[in-house]
Amino acid sequence: MSAESGVPTFRDTLTGLWARYDAGELATPEAFERDPALVWGWYEWRRELVERVRPNAGHEAVARLDCTVVTQNVDDLHERAGSKKPIHLHGSLFAPRCSGCGKPADAPAVGGAGGEGPRTPPSCRFCQSLVRPGVVWFGETLPVAALEGAVEAAAGADVLITVGTSGVVYPAAEIPQVTAKRGGAVIQINPQPTPLDPFCAVNLRGPAAGVLPEIVR
């Protein structure tokens, strides 16, 4: 969904200083414990990149549909396009929290440190532990409220539109299957085939920013 706004997908090849790293190796609790400055710096670089781009026609089309939005993306482009209270299954770059007590923390001012590379994370104002990115890392469970809200919405949906997902990350990949198994219709928008194809009533091959506005029209 956000790739067409210029946001690299999680599995895209990293560039610049980050090209020497594997994204999957940075997105773990163990990586943060081992080198918090490296992990924090990478996520702050991603957050600042998101701040510089704009929602695309796909985000805007979703907002016009005025539907329940469930997203695996950790950016805020749905909100900026006008969608109300998207359910973030994998957390958000804009909701850091304490790695110790878990309380929410303020996101640093964008551009405060600038550039690519390690950055020392701030300390929690309550317990002085390091603040961590507010995303779900490999090995962590999804937020209970978000997952329950997503399943409830999918179970009651007559139609579910799934956009741009690889269909291989669970439990998120099960959400469209919930709708299909309860008799709802699933429409998939993706440039490539995915493991979700058999569950879909309609598979539309193309980019989100091109197909979604056509659906709205």
MDTraj code that builds the backbone (N, CA, C; nanometers):
import mdtraj as md
import numpy as np

residues = "MET SER ALA GLU SER GLY VAL PRO THR PHE ARG ASP THR LEU THR GLY LEU TRP ALA ARG TYR ASP ALA GLY GLU LEU ALA THR PRO GLU ALA PHE GLU ARG ASP PRO ALA LEU VAL TRP GLY TRP TYR GLU TRP ARG ARG GLU LEU VAL GLU ARG VAL ARG PRO ASN ALA GLY HIS GLU ALA VAL ALA ARG LEU ASP CYS THR VAL VAL THR GLN ASN VAL ASP ASP LEU HIS GLU ARG ALA GLY SER LYS LYS PRO ILE HIS LEU HIS GLY SER LEU PHE ALA PRO ARG CYS SER GLY CYS GLY LYS PRO ALA ASP ALA PRO ALA VAL GLY GLY ALA GLY GLY GLU GLY PRO ARG THR PRO PRO SER CYS ARG PHE CYS GLN SER LEU VAL ARG PRO GLY VAL VAL TRP PHE GLY GLU THR LEU PRO VAL ALA ALA LEU GLU GLY ALA VAL GLU ALA ALA ALA GLY ALA ASP VAL LEU ILE THR VAL GLY THR SER GLY VAL VAL TYR PRO ALA ALA GLU ILE PRO GLN VAL THR ALA LYS ARG GLY GLY ALA VAL ILE GLN ILE ASN PRO GLN PRO THR PRO LEU ASP PRO PHE CYS ALA VAL ASN LEU ARG GLY PRO ALA ALA GLY VAL LEU PRO GLU ILE VAL ARG".split()
xyz = np.array([
    [0.0817, -0.1206, 0.0000],
    [0.0000, 0.0000, 0.0000],
    [0.0858, 0.1267, 0.0000],
    [0.1889, 0.1312, 0.0829],
    [0.2673, 0.2536, 0.0963],
    [0.3876, 0.2590, 0.0028],
    [0.4169, 0.1483, -0.0657],
    [0.5330, 0.1471, -0.1545],
    [0.5214, 0.2546, -0.2621],
    [0.3973, 0.2780, -0.3079],
    [0.3780, 0.3771, -0.4144],
    [0.3896, 0.5209, -0.3642],
    [0.3992, 0.5371, -0.2334],
    [0.4290, 0.6689, -0.1766],
    [0.5796, 0.6885, -0.1606],
    [0.6564, 0.5826, -0.1884],
    [0.8013, 0.5910, -0.1731],
    [0.8533, 0.5301, -0.0451],
    [0.7686, 0.4539, 0.0242],
    [0.8117, 0.3867, 0.1470],
    [0.8549, 0.2447, 0.1104],
    [0.9809, 0.2090, 0.1324],
    [1.0234, 0.0725, 0.0982],
    [0.9451, -0.0303, 0.1795],
    [0.9089, -0.1414, 0.1160],
    [0.8466, -0.2482, 0.1928],
    [0.9507, -0.3084, 0.2849],
    [0.9045, -0.3809, 0.3862],
    [0.9967, -0.4334, 0.4868],
    [1.1025, -0.5228, 0.4243],
    [1.0639, -0.5963, 0.3204],
    [1.1571, -0.6921, 0.2603],
    [1.2359, -0.6361, 0.1420],
    [1.2189, -0.5064, 0.1123],
    [1.2999, -0.4462, 0.0074],
    [1.4463, -0.4437, 0.0490],
    [1.5345, -0.4459, -0.0501],
    [1.6770, -0.4354, -0.0218],
    [1.7055, -0.3000, 0.0412],
    [1.7793, -0.2999, 0.1528],
    [1.8120, -0.1749, 0.2191],
    [1.9192, -0.1007, 0.1400],
    [1.9211, 0.0309, 0.1571],
    [2.0135, 0.1142, 0.0815],
    [2.1051, 0.1912, 0.1745],
    [2.2037, 0.2569, 0.1158],
    [2.2938, 0.3405, 0.1924],
    [2.3671, 0.2641, 0.3008],
    [2.3821, 0.3273, 0.4151],
    [2.4513, 0.2645, 0.5268],
    [2.3834, 0.1337, 0.5678],
    [2.2505, 0.1262, 0.5511],
    [2.1766, 0.0096, 0.5989],
    [2.1894, -0.1102, 0.5059],
    [2.2516, -0.0941, 0.3889],
    [2.2606, -0.2029, 0.2926],
    [2.3373, -0.3232, 0.3468],
    [2.4210, -0.3005, 0.4470],
    [2.5001, -0.4111, 0.5026],
    [2.4185, -0.4971, 0.6004],
    [2.2969, -0.4540, 0.6318],
    [2.2162, -0.5243, 0.7317],
    [2.0985, -0.5959, 0.6682],
    [2.0513, -0.6988, 0.7363],
    [1.9282, -0.7692, 0.6998],
    [1.8176, -0.7135, 0.7889],
    [1.7102, -0.6643, 0.7267],
    [1.6015, -0.6045, 0.8047],
    [1.5477, -0.7013, 0.9086],
    [1.5390, -0.8298, 0.8714],
    [1.4876, -0.9293, 0.9656],
    [1.5750, -0.9460, 1.0885],
    [1.7028, -0.9165, 1.0741],
    [1.7935, -0.9290, 1.1884],
    [1.7903, -0.8061, 1.2789],
    [1.7413, -0.6947, 1.2261],
    [1.7296, -0.5741, 1.3073],
    [1.5976, -0.5692, 1.3831],
    [1.4972, -0.6431, 1.3339],
    [1.3616, -0.6347, 1.3892],
    [1.3351, -0.7446, 1.4909],
    [1.4198, -0.7518, 1.5938],
    [1.4026, -0.8522, 1.6998],
    [1.4343, -0.7896, 1.8350],
    [1.3748, -0.8421, 1.9422],
    [1.4115, -0.7939, 2.0757],
    [1.5586, -0.8172, 2.1058],
    [1.6134, -0.9284, 2.0538],
    [1.7542, -0.9598, 2.0788],
    [1.8463, -0.8559, 2.0155],
    [1.8088, -0.8085, 1.8958],
    [1.8901, -0.7068, 1.8292],
    [1.8908, -0.5770, 1.9095],
    [1.7745, -0.5398, 1.9637],
    [1.7676, -0.4171, 2.0429],
    [1.8476, -0.4307, 2.1719],
    [1.8423, -0.5471, 2.2327],
    [1.9191, -0.5694, 2.3548],
    [2.0689, -0.5666, 2.3259],
    [2.1065, -0.6207, 2.2114],
    [2.2482, -0.6287, 2.1752],
    [2.3040, -0.4924, 2.1342],
    [2.2268, -0.4164, 2.0566],
    [2.2753, -0.2874, 2.0055],
    [2.1571, -0.1922, 1.9909],
    [2.1098, -0.1343, 2.1014],
    [1.9906, -0.0488, 2.0950],
    [2.0084, 0.0727, 2.0046],
    [2.1287, 0.1285, 1.9988],
    [2.1502, 0.2470, 1.9158],
    [2.1359, 0.2142, 1.7675],
    [2.1836, 0.0974, 1.7279],
    [2.1724, 0.0566, 1.5883],
    [2.0258, 0.0384, 1.5496],
    [1.9503, -0.0342, 1.6312],
    [1.8100, -0.0611, 1.5998],
    [1.7275, 0.0670, 1.6052],
    [1.7479, 0.1479, 1.7080],
    [1.6749, 0.2738, 1.7197],
    [1.7057, 0.3648, 1.6005],
    [1.8309, 0.3700, 1.5600],
    [1.8693, 0.4533, 1.4461],
    [1.8011, 0.4108, 1.3182],
    [1.7900, 0.2772, 1.2992],
    [1.7241, 0.2279, 1.1779],
    [1.5771, 0.2657, 1.1772],
    [1.5076, 0.2488, 1.2885],
    [1.3653, 0.2815, 1.2932],
    [1.3405, 0.4318, 1.2846],
    [1.4305, 0.5111, 1.3414],
    [1.4153, 0.6562, 1.3280],
    [1.4374, 0.7002, 1.1835],
    [1.5314, 0.6353, 1.1146],
    [1.5511, 0.6633, 0.9724],
    [1.4241, 0.6321, 0.8940],
    [1.3599, 0.5203, 0.9246],
    [1.2364, 0.4825, 0.8570],
    [1.1241, 0.5829, 0.8891],
    [1.1160, 0.6239, 1.0159],
    [1.0103, 0.7169, 1.0552],
    [1.0279, 0.8515, 0.9840],
    [1.1513, 0.8992, 0.9741],
    [1.1759, 1.0264, 0.9077],
    [1.1487, 1.0168, 0.7582],
    [1.1750, 0.8989, 0.7003],
    [1.1422, 0.8787, 0.5594],
    [0.9916, 0.8906, 0.5386],
    [0.9133, 0.8284, 0.6269],
    [0.7670, 0.8344, 0.6158],
    [0.7179, 0.9787, 0.6279],
    [0.7794, 1.0556, 0.7160],
    [0.7369, 1.1943, 0.7341],
    [0.7545, 1.2765, 0.6066],
    [0.8471, 1.2353, 0.5212],
    [0.8760, 1.3139, 0.4010],
    [0.7866, 1.2788, 0.2824],
    [0.7076, 1.1726, 0.2930],
    [0.6235, 1.1317, 0.1796],
    [0.4770, 1.1646, 0.2081],
    [0.3935, 1.1426, 0.1075],
    [0.2520, 1.1741, 0.1202],
    [0.1673, 1.0503, 0.0926],
    [0.0478, 1.0438, 0.1482],
    [-0.0435, 0.9346, 0.1117],
    [-0.0659, 0.9344, -0.0391],
    [-0.0807, 0.8154, -0.0969],
    [-0.1042, 0.8064, -0.2405],
    [-0.2537, 0.7868, -0.2694],
    [-0.2856, 0.7716, -0.3975],
    [-0.4264, 0.7586, -0.4375],
    [-0.4927, 0.6362, -0.3762],
    [-0.4136, 0.5331, -0.3454],
    [-0.4695, 0.4150, -0.2796],
    [-0.5152, 0.4447, -0.1383],
    [-0.4323, 0.5146, -0.0618],
    [-0.4718, 0.5551, 0.0732],
    [-0.5980, 0.6416, 0.0693],
    [-0.6005, 0.7341, -0.0255],
    [-0.7144, 0.8262, -0.0345],
    [-0.8425, 0.7526, -0.0735],
    [-0.8293, 0.6511, -0.1592],
    [-0.9466, 0.5728, -0.1980],
    [-1.0017, 0.4953, -0.0790],
    [-0.9127, 0.4376, 0.0011],
    [-0.9562, 0.3645, 0.1205],
    [-1.0300, 0.4583, 0.2154],
    [-0.9776, 0.5786, 0.2321],
    [-1.0442, 0.6753, 0.3200],
    [-1.1841, 0.7083, 0.2686],
    [-1.2013, 0.7172, 0.1369],
    [-1.3335, 0.7478, 0.0802],
    [-1.4305, 0.6313, 0.0985],
    [-1.3784, 0.5090, 0.1046],
    [-1.4657, 0.3944, 0.1286],
    [-1.5259, 0.3967, 0.2687],
    [-1.4598, 0.4682, 0.3610],
    [-1.5091, 0.4811, 0.4989],
    [-1.5342, 0.3434, 0.5611],
    [-1.4354, 0.2552, 0.5485],
    [-1.4476, 0.1188, 0.5995],
    [-1.3549, 0.0978, 0.7196],
    [-1.3686, -0.0175, 0.7831],
    [-1.2732, -0.0550, 0.8864],
    [-1.1410, -0.0887, 0.8186],
    [-1.0325, -0.0248, 0.8631],
    [-0.9011, -0.0470, 0.8029],
    [-0.8153, -0.1267, 0.8999],
    [-0.7647, -0.2398, 0.8535],
    [-0.6712, -0.3222, 0.9296],
    [-0.5408, -0.3218, 0.8513],
    [-0.4314, -0.2790, 0.9127],
    [-0.3066, -0.2654, 0.8384],
    [-0.1897, -0.3333, 0.9084],
    [-0.1023, -0.3907, 0.8257],
    [0.0261, -0.4408, 0.8746],
    [0.1336, -0.3326, 0.8658],
    [0.1038, -0.2232, 0.7964],
    [0.2014, -0.1159, 0.7828],
    [0.2182, -0.0425, 0.9157],
    [0.3380, 0.0074, 0.9382],
    [0.3667, 0.0760, 1.0647],
    [0.3776, 0.2269, 1.0445],
    [0.3394, 0.2754, 0.9261],
    [0.3403, 0.4194, 0.9020],
    [0.2051, 0.4798, 0.9387],
    [0.1924, 0.6108, 0.9166],
    [0.0678, 0.6805, 0.9521],
    [-0.0032, 0.7351, 0.8285],
    [0.0227, 0.6757, 0.7119],
    [-0.0319, 0.7317, 0.5885],
    [-0.1828, 0.7127, 0.5767],
    [-0.2373, 0.6062, 0.6332],
    [-0.3835, 0.5915, 0.6329],
    [-0.4485, 0.7045, 0.7131],
    [-0.3928, 0.7329, 0.8296],
    [-0.4477, 0.8405, 0.9117],
    [-0.4384, 0.9744, 0.8393],
    [-0.3247, 0.9997, 0.7778],
    [-0.3048, 1.1270, 0.7084],
    [-0.3944, 1.1402, 0.5865],
    [-0.4364, 1.0262, 0.5293],
    [-0.5289, 1.0296, 0.4153],
    [-0.6736, 1.0492, 0.4588],
    [-0.6999, 1.0297, 0.5890],
    [-0.8355, 1.0521, 0.6381],
    [-0.9065, 0.9307, 0.6935],
    [-0.8426, 0.8133, 0.6933],
    [-0.9053, 0.6958, 0.7544],
    [-0.9118, 0.7141, 0.9048],
    [-1.0232, 0.6712, 0.9636],
    [-1.0447, 0.6915, 1.1070],
    [-1.0025, 0.5679, 1.1863],
    [-0.9100, 0.5848, 1.2756],
    [-0.8678, 0.4825, 1.3709],
    [-0.8338, 0.3477, 1.3055],
    [-0.7375, 0.3458, 1.2140],
    [-0.6965, 0.2174, 1.1570],
    [-0.6446, 0.1237, 1.2668],
    [-0.6692, -0.0046, 1.2485],
    [-0.6185, -0.1056, 1.3416],
    [-0.4783, -0.1449, 1.2962],
    [-0.3775, -0.1130, 1.3768],
    [-0.2381, -0.1405, 1.3425],
    [-0.1965, -0.2750, 1.4034],
    [-0.1970, -0.3790, 1.3208],
    [-0.1602, -0.5117, 1.3719],
    [-0.0147, -0.5188, 1.4152],
    [0.0718, -0.4461, 1.3467],
    [0.2156, -0.4556, 1.3745],
    [0.2709, -0.3312, 1.4428],
    [0.1818, -0.2533, 1.5048],
    [0.2279, -0.1358, 1.5770],
    [0.2509, -0.0177, 1.4853],
    [0.3215, 0.0835, 1.5371],
    [0.3409, 0.2068, 1.4621],
    [0.4762, 0.2681, 1.4924],
    [0.5386, 0.3250, 1.3890],
    [0.6633, 0.3998, 1.4071],
    [0.6414, 0.5239, 1.4917],
    [0.5160, 0.5655, 1.5051],
    [0.4841, 0.6908, 1.5731],
    [0.4301, 0.6682, 1.7143],
    [0.4500, 0.5476, 1.7678],
    [0.4016, 0.5168, 1.9031],
    [0.5093, 0.4439, 1.9826],
    [0.6265, 0.5072, 2.0031],
    [0.7311, 0.4403, 2.0814],
    [0.6853, 0.4158, 2.2243],
    [0.7481, 0.3182, 2.2882],
    [0.7117, 0.2867, 2.4265],
    [0.8365, 0.2433, 2.5029],
    [0.8240, 0.2419, 2.6334],
    [0.9361, 0.2042, 2.7185],
    [0.9626, 0.0541, 2.7062],
    [1.0894, 0.0173, 2.6984],
    [1.1253, -0.1242, 2.6911],
    [1.1182, -0.1909, 2.8273],
    [1.1050, -0.1098, 2.9324],
    [1.0963, -0.1646, 3.0674],
    [0.9545, -0.1720, 3.1188],
    [0.8936, -0.0550, 3.1441],
    [0.7590, -0.0519, 3.2019],
    [0.6494, -0.0572, 3.0966],
    [0.6837, -0.0374, 2.9684],
    [0.5854, -0.0478, 2.8613],
    [0.4999, 0.0751, 2.8401],
    [0.5221, 0.1818, 2.9162],
    [0.4388, 0.3008, 2.9028],
    [0.4716, 0.3757, 2.7735],
    [0.3713, 0.4433, 2.7144],
    [0.3957, 0.5190, 2.5914],
    [0.5006, 0.6275, 2.6131],
    [0.5731, 0.6579, 2.5076],
    [0.6746, 0.7628, 2.5127],
    [0.6528, 0.8567, 2.3953],
    [0.7027, 0.9784, 2.4078],
    [0.6910, 1.0757, 2.2995],
    [0.7924, 1.0434, 2.1904],
    [0.7488, 1.0545, 2.0662],
    [0.8411, 1.0363, 1.9544],
    [0.9317, 1.1589, 1.9450],
    [1.0620, 1.1388, 1.9222],
    [1.1526, 1.2535, 1.9072],
    [1.1117, 1.3401, 1.7890],
    [1.1538, 1.4641, 1.7916],
    [1.1256, 1.5530, 1.6789],
    [1.1939, 1.4991, 1.5543],
    [1.1213, 1.4936, 1.4456],
    [1.1775, 1.4419, 1.3213],
    [1.2897, 1.5327, 1.2742],
    [1.4014, 1.4708, 1.2361],
    [1.5149, 1.5467, 1.1871],
    [1.6037, 1.5996, 1.2965],
    [1.5726, 1.5645, 1.4222],
    [1.6539, 1.6149, 1.5311],
    [1.7976, 1.5678, 1.5255],
    [1.8175, 1.4394, 1.4882],
    [1.9529, 1.3858, 1.4786],
    [2.0005, 1.3861, 1.3340],
    [1.9093, 1.3528, 1.2423],
    [1.9404, 1.3582, 1.1005],
    [2.0299, 1.2455, 1.0543],
    [2.0179, 1.2122, 0.9242],
    [2.1075, 1.1162, 0.8633],
    [2.0804, 0.9722, 0.9013],
    [2.1664, 0.8846, 0.8479],
    [2.1571, 0.7421, 0.8743],
    [2.2609, 0.7029, 0.9778],
    [2.2312, 0.5952, 1.0490],
    [2.3284, 0.5416, 1.1423],
    [2.2723, 0.5250, 1.2815],
    [2.3534, 0.4670, 1.3713],
    [2.3082, 0.4444, 1.5091],
    [2.2738, 0.5753, 1.5798],
    [2.1737, 0.5697, 1.6668],
    [2.1345, 0.6839, 1.7500],
    [2.0973, 0.6300, 1.8876],
    [2.1403, 0.6942, 1.9887],
    [2.1084, 0.6493, 2.1241],
    [1.9613, 0.6745, 2.1527],
    [1.8846, 0.5704, 2.1895],
    [1.7432, 0.5923, 2.2199],
    [1.7264, 0.6736, 2.3469],
    [1.6167, 0.7489, 2.3580],
    [1.5920, 0.8251, 2.4813],
    [1.5574, 0.7323, 2.5970],
    [1.5572, 0.7873, 2.7163],
    [1.5206, 0.7111, 2.8358],
    [1.3767, 0.7408, 2.8750],
    [1.3113, 0.6419, 2.9306],
    [1.1742, 0.6568, 2.9773],
    [1.1688, 0.7566, 3.0922],
    [1.0712, 0.8460, 3.0899],
    [1.0615, 0.9468, 3.1962],
    [1.0040, 0.8900, 3.3246],
    [0.9547, 0.7655, 3.3178],
    [0.8992, 0.7034, 3.4376],
    [1.0004, 0.6135, 3.5084],
    [1.0698, 0.5271, 3.4302],
    [1.1586, 0.4291, 3.4939],
    [1.3021, 0.4351, 3.4447],
    [1.3306, 0.5241, 3.3506],
    [1.4652, 0.5449, 3.2965],
    [1.5171, 0.4316, 3.2090],
    [1.4342, 0.3315, 3.1789],
    [1.4751, 0.2295, 3.0817],
    [1.4770, 0.2912, 2.9426],
    [1.5378, 0.2229, 2.8468],
    [1.5446, 0.2757, 2.7121],
    [1.4081, 0.2691, 2.6434],
    [1.3775, 0.3713, 2.5666],
    [1.2570, 0.3729, 2.4843],
    [1.2843, 0.2908, 2.3586],
    [1.1877, 0.2109, 2.3169],
    [1.2010, 0.1253, 2.1990],
    [1.0973, 0.1640, 2.0938],
    [1.1189, 0.1257, 1.9689],
    [1.0168, 0.1518, 1.8663],
    [0.8866, 0.0809, 1.9017],
    [0.7756, 0.1438, 1.8658],
    [0.6440, 0.0891, 1.9007],
    [0.5911, -0.0067, 1.7968],
    [0.6764, -0.0963, 1.7499],
    [0.6385, -0.1930, 1.6473],
    [0.6455, -0.3336, 1.7057],
    [0.5854, -0.4281, 1.6334],
    [0.5906, -0.5682, 1.6749],
    [0.7103, -0.6325, 1.6065],
    [0.8019, -0.6841, 1.6856],
    [0.9213, -0.7492, 1.6317],
    [0.8979, -0.8984, 1.6141],
    [0.9845, -0.9609, 1.5351],
    [0.9802, -1.1058, 1.5211],
    [0.9957, -1.1701, 1.6587],
    [0.9122, -1.2688, 1.6863],
    [0.9169, -1.3352, 1.8158],
    [0.8221, -1.2753, 1.9173],
    [0.7595, -1.1615, 1.8853],
    [0.6632, -1.0978, 1.9758],
    [0.5207, -1.1253, 1.9282],
    [0.4272, -1.1214, 2.0212],
    [0.2866, -1.1423, 1.9867],
    [0.2241, -1.0107, 1.9408],
    [0.1211, -1.0230, 1.8593],
    [0.0495, -0.9034, 1.8155],
    [-0.0278, -0.8436, 1.9325],
    [-0.0521, -0.7119, 1.9294],
    [-0.1344, -0.6503, 2.0340],
    [-0.2716, -0.7176, 2.0390],
    [-0.3112, -0.7603, 2.1581],
    [-0.4344, -0.8380, 2.1726],
    [-0.5557, -0.7604, 2.1214],
    [-0.5678, -0.6356, 2.1604],
    [-0.6851, -0.5565, 2.1207],
    [-0.6908, -0.5399, 1.9686],
    [-0.5752, -0.5179, 1.9057],
    [-0.5716, -0.5006, 1.7604],
    [-0.6118, -0.6292, 1.6895],
    [-0.5567, -0.7417, 1.7344],
    [-0.5887, -0.8692, 1.6694],
    [-0.7363, -0.9041, 1.6876],
    [-0.7872, -0.8854, 1.8083],
    [-0.9286, -0.9159, 1.8327],
    [-1.0194, -0.8255, 1.7493],
    [-0.9835, -0.6978, 1.7379],
    [-1.0630, -0.6055, 1.6576],
    [-1.0615, -0.6424, 1.5103],
    [-0.9450, -0.6869, 1.4624],
    [-0.9329, -0.7253, 1.3220],
    [-1.0154, -0.8501, 1.2916],
    [-1.0077, -0.9490, 1.3801],
    [-1.0826, -1.0736, 1.3597],
    [-1.2328, -1.0473, 1.3658],
    [-1.2742, -0.9640, 1.4598],
    [-1.4169, -0.9313, 1.4718],
    [-1.4680, -0.8619, 1.3462],
    [-1.3892, -0.7677, 1.2943],
    [-1.4304, -0.6965, 1.1731],
    [-1.4372, -0.7920, 1.0542],
    [-1.3375, -0.8802, 1.0436],
    [-1.3331, -0.9750, 0.9310],
    [-1.4478, -1.0745, 0.9391],
    [-1.4791, -1.1184, 1.0603],
    [-1.5855, -1.2181, 1.0768],
    [-1.7223, -1.1621, 1.0388],
    [-1.7418, -1.0329, 1.0563],
    [-1.8711, -0.9730, 1.0257],
    [-1.8786, -0.9062, 0.8900],
    [-1.7719, -0.9202, 0.8093],
    [-1.7666, -0.8477, 0.6827],
    [-1.8348, -0.9245, 0.5701],
    [-1.9183, -0.8551, 0.4943],
    [-1.9723, -0.9125, 0.3703],
    [-1.8640, -0.9140, 0.2628],
    [-1.7809, -0.8098, 0.2641],
    [-1.6715, -0.7985, 0.1673],
    [-1.5462, -0.7513, 0.2408],
    [-1.4353, -0.8163, 0.2125],
    [-1.3052, -0.7740, 0.2642],
    [-1.2123, -0.7530, 0.1454],
    [-1.1474, -0.6369, 0.1405],
    [-1.0496, -0.6081, 0.0352],
    [-0.9103, -0.6190, 0.0963],
    [-0.8286, -0.7087, 0.0443],
    [-0.6920, -0.7235, 0.0939],
    [-0.5977, -0.6663, -0.0109],
    [-0.5064, -0.5808, 0.0327],
    [-0.4243, -0.5027, -0.0606],
    [-0.2758, -0.5198, -0.0306],
    [-0.2034, -0.5730, -0.1286],
    [-0.0575, -0.5678, -0.1239],
    [0.0118, -0.6558, -0.0230],
    [-0.0584, -0.7412, 0.0483],
    [0.0080, -0.8230, 0.1479],
    [0.0704, -0.9461, 0.0831],
    [0.1801, -0.9930, 0.1413],
    [0.2459, -1.1119, 0.0881],
    [0.1677, -1.2388, 0.1182],
    [0.0833, -1.2340, 0.2217],
    [0.0053, -1.3508, 0.2593],
    [0.0856, -1.4591, 0.3274],
    [0.2056, -1.4245, 0.3757],
    [0.2897, -1.5264, 0.4391],
    [0.3185, -1.4965, 0.5862],
    [0.2808, -1.3770, 0.6330],
    [0.3075, -1.3399, 0.7722],
    [0.1835, -1.3679, 0.8564],
    [0.1957, -1.4620, 0.9469],
    [0.0832, -1.5000, 1.0321],
    [0.1030, -1.4411, 1.1716],
    [-0.0083, -1.4119, 1.2429],
    [-0.1478, -1.4442, 1.2104],
    [-0.2185, -1.3454, 1.1175],
    [-0.1503, -1.2398, 1.0733],
    [-0.2181, -1.1398, 0.9891],
    [-0.2750, -1.2011, 0.8618],
    [-0.2052, -1.2987, 0.8049],
    [-0.2516, -1.3596, 0.6796],
    [-0.3813, -1.4371, 0.6971],
    [-0.4183, -1.4652, 0.8207],
    [-0.5430, -1.5377, 0.8456],
    [-0.6658, -1.4471, 0.8405],
    [-0.6463, -1.3162, 0.8490],
    [-0.7603, -1.2249, 0.8575],
    [-0.8515, -1.2369, 0.7353],
    [-0.7991, -1.2323, 0.6107],
    [-0.8898, -1.2505, 0.4963],
    [-0.9560, -1.3883, 0.4946],
    [-0.8846, -1.4894, 0.5449],
    [-0.9421, -1.6242, 0.5469],
    [-1.0629, -1.6320, 0.6398],
    [-1.0638, -1.5509, 0.7450],
    [-1.1778, -1.5477, 0.8367],
    [-1.3037, -1.5069, 0.7614],
    [-1.2922, -1.4013, 0.6813],
    [-1.4077, -1.3558, 0.6024],
    [-1.4532, -1.4629, 0.5047],
    [-1.3568, -1.5224, 0.4334],
    [-1.3912, -1.6230, 0.3320],
    [-1.4601, -1.7439, 0.3940],
    [-1.4089, -1.7883, 0.5087],
    [-1.4648, -1.9085, 0.5716],
    [-1.6020, -1.8838, 0.6320],
    [-1.6370, -1.7572, 0.6558],
    [-1.7687, -1.7253, 0.7106],
    [-1.8663, -1.6804, 0.6014],
    [-1.8272, -1.7000, 0.4757],
    [-1.9191, -1.6734, 0.3661],
    [-1.9082, -1.5375, 0.3019],
    [-1.8162, -1.4538, 0.3497],
    [-1.7970, -1.3235, 0.2868],
    [-1.7094, -1.3343, 0.1629],
    [-1.7111, -1.2304, 0.0823],
    [-1.6301, -1.2279, -0.0397],
    [-1.4995, -1.1528, -0.0135],
    [-1.3892, -1.2094, -0.0600],
    [-1.2584, -1.1459, -0.0457],
    [-1.2107, -1.1008, -0.1835],
    [-1.1765, -0.9737, -0.1937],
    [-1.1178, -0.9172, -0.3152],
    [-0.9711, -0.8881, -0.2860],
    [-0.8836, -0.9447, -0.3664],
    [-0.7402, -0.9223, -0.3450],
    [-0.6836, -0.8321, -0.4545],
    [-0.6089, -0.7311, -0.4108],
    [-0.5374, -0.6425, -0.5028],
    [-0.3887, -0.6623, -0.4789],
    [-0.3178, -0.7111, -0.5792],
    [-0.1756, -0.7386, -0.5647],
    [-0.1160, -0.7541, -0.7040],
    [0.0030, -0.7003, -0.7266],
    [0.0648, -0.7184, -0.8584],
    [0.0998, -0.8637, -0.8890],
    [0.1212, -0.9437, -0.7832],
    [0.1655, -1.0817, -0.8000],
    [0.0689, -1.1786, -0.7307],
    [0.0670, -1.3053, -0.7743],
    [-0.0094, -1.4062, -0.7006],
    [0.0445, -1.4216, -0.5594],
    [-0.0431, -1.4599, -0.4648],
    [-0.0026, -1.4832, -0.3262],
    [-0.0705, -1.6101, -0.2758],
    [-0.0286, -1.6586, -0.1585],
    [-0.0962, -1.7752, -0.1018],
    [-0.2440, -1.7518, -0.0687],
    [-0.2887, -1.6270, -0.0721],
    [-0.4292, -1.5969, -0.0437],
    [-0.5191, -1.6151, -0.1660],
    [-0.4617, -1.6326, -0.2831],
    [-0.5413, -1.6419, -0.4065],
    [-0.6595, -1.7390, -0.3964],
    [-0.6392, -1.8601, -0.3419],
    [-0.7508, -1.9562, -0.3401],
    [-0.8693, -1.9133, -0.2536],
    [-0.8453, -1.8215, -0.1594],
    [-0.9525, -1.7785, -0.0697],
    [-1.0315, -1.6608, -0.1271],
    [-0.9870, -1.6073, -0.2399],
    [-1.0448, -1.4837, -0.2912],
    [-1.1504, -1.5089, -0.3987],
    [-1.2598, -1.4336, -0.3907],
    [-1.3619, -1.4388, -0.4952],
    [-1.3128, -1.3677, -0.6201],
    [-1.2303, -1.2647, -0.6010],
    [-1.1766, -1.1861, -0.7120],
    [-1.0306, -1.1545, -0.6843],
    [-0.9438, -1.1764, -0.7828],
    [-0.8037, -1.1373, -0.7727],
    [-0.7747, -1.0327, -0.8797],
    [-0.7399, -0.9133, -0.8377],
    [-0.7104, -0.8036, -0.9293],
    [-0.5602, -0.7790, -0.9283],
    [-0.4941, -0.7972, -1.0411],
    [-0.3499, -0.7802, -1.0508],
    [-0.3174, -0.6356, -1.0861],
    [-0.2564, -0.5667, -0.9962],
    [-0.2178, -0.4285, -1.0224],
    [-0.1790, -0.3578, -0.8949],
    [-0.1310, -0.2342, -0.9051],
    [-0.0889, -0.1563, -0.7892],
    [-0.2077, -0.0953, -0.7156],
    [-0.1909, -0.0762, -0.5865],
    [-0.2992, -0.0227, -0.5029],
    [-0.3453, 0.1149, -0.5508],
    [-0.2501, 0.2013, -0.5850],
    [-0.2852, 0.3381, -0.6232],
    [-0.3576, 0.3445, -0.7564],
    [-0.3516, 0.2362, -0.8353],
    [-0.4237, 0.2335, -0.9608],
    [-0.5577, 0.1638, -0.9488],
    [-0.5617, 0.0506, -0.8768],
    [-0.6833, -0.0313, -0.8708],
    [-0.7858, 0.0240, -0.7725],
    [-0.7428, 0.0668, -0.6559],
    [-0.8385, 0.1115, -0.5535],
    [-0.9225, 0.2308, -0.5975],
    [-0.8648, 0.3330, -0.6609],
    [-0.9498, 0.4417, -0.7099],
    [-1.0533, 0.3948, -0.8128],
    [-1.0177, 0.2944, -0.8930],
    [-1.1128, 0.2409, -0.9895],
    [-1.2294, 0.1710, -0.9175],
    [-1.2007, 0.1008, -0.8088],
    [-1.3068, 0.0366, -0.7313],
    [-1.4016, 0.1424, -0.6737],
    [-1.3446, 0.2485, -0.6218],
    [-1.4271, 0.3553, -0.5641],
    [-1.5160, 0.4171, -0.6720],
    [-1.4566, 0.4400, -0.7905],
    [-1.5371, 0.4994, -0.9001],
    [-1.6464, 0.4047, -0.9482],
])
top = md.Topology()
chain = top.add_chain()
for i, resn in enumerate(residues, 1):
    res = top.add_residue(resn, chain, resSeq=i)
    for name in ("N", "CA", "C"):
        top.add_atom(name, md.element.get_by_symbol(name[0]), res)
traj = md.Trajectory(xyz[None], top)
